[in-house]
Amino acid sequence: MPITGTVVIDPGHGGTANMGGSDANHAVSPSGVKEKNMTLQMGLLVRDALRAAADGGGHNITIKMTRETDVNLRLSDRAAVAKANRADRFLSIHFNGFNKVTRGVETYVRSAEDNVNLAADKAFAGKIQKAVFEAIKANDAGTRDRGVKEEKFGVLSDASLGNTSGGNCRACLLEIEFIDVSAVDALLNTNPNAAAVRQQIATAIANAIIDDLAHP
């Protein structure tokens, strides 16, 4: 059955200056690839995969990007794109970096004490988490399912997303993997099949978004 909805894709970070809680960049891979560039690349891949899936299924899905170039936006401004467009889903895309050893996929929702639709956010985040983890695990058994977690991230603020003024936007922040790990850098950036792996992840995310829109 055809579905209708508006989806906002938010590639994390960007530009050269920190802006309103959003760092210009966080993680860097061993080969020198910056997280801000990987998030933009993945965000555009997800946009295109979502368009293709929507067209193939006869769905009417409007897709908005918070950024399509190397710029940085305040966290509230990123979320405000969802509010302005009365979005149904908001996905912020990031990559982790920690100690060059830790691995895995994790997805965050706004913490319980100030989340007006926690259960719905968790349902959406769970589908994204499962899709990305399985896509990566199919190519690298070393990844880990770190699950859905709660955190008070500004980009997931219900007020900024419009949920406290009549909106009903499900939102989550995805950390795809730890790019400071050499194996992850190879998987996503330097191996000959890295582009194919990135596409598989993007397609998995697009399919999870459509599934959540179809089965809220």
C-alpha positions, 0 to 999 in steps of 0.5 A, a space after each residue: 500500500 502506498 505511503 506518504 510522509 516527510 523525512 529529514 536526513 541530517 548529516 552530522 557536523 560540517 564546515 570549519 567552525 563549531 556552531 551552536 552545539 555542533 562540532 565542525 568535525 569529531 572523528 577521523 579515520 586512520 587514512 585521514 577521512 573526516 567524519 563530517 565528509 563521511 556523514 555527508 556522503 552517507 546522507 546523500 546516499 540515504 537520500 538517493 536510496 530512499 527516493 529509489 525505494 519510494 519510486 519503486 514502491 509507488 510511495 509519496 515521500 518528501 525528503 529534506 536534507 539539513 545540509 548538502 554541502 560542507 557547512 555546519 548548522 546549529 543543533 536547533 537549526 538542524 532539528 528545525 528543518 523537521 519542524 518547518 516541514 512537519 516531518 514524520 521522521 528525522 535521522 541524524 547520521 554520525 560516525 563514532 571515534 574513541 580508542 581505536 579499538 571499540 567497535 559497533 553500531 549504536 542509535 540514540 533517542 532523546 532521554 526519557 525525562 523530556 521526550 514526549 514520544 519516547 516509545 515511538 522514537 525507540 521503535 524507529 531507532 530499533 529498526 534503524 539500528 537493526 538494519 545498519 548492524 545487519 548490513 555491516 555484519 554481512 560484510 564484517 563479523 567484527 562489528 557489534 550491536 551496541 543497541 538503542 540508548 537514551 541521551 539528551 542530544 540537542 538535535 533530538 529536542 522535541 521543542 526544536 523538532 516541533 513535537 511540543 507544538 502539535 508535531 509528531 516526528 519520530 527522531 533518532 541519532 545513528 552512530 554507524 561505526 567507530 571510524 578510528 578503527 583500522 578495520 572500519 576504515 578499510 571497510 568503509 573507505 579504503 577497501 576496493 568494495 567500500 563503495 558497495 558496502 556504503 551503498 548497502 548501508 544506505 539502502 538498509 537505512 532507506 528500507 527501515 525508514 519506509 518500513 517505519 512509515 508503513 508500520 508506525 
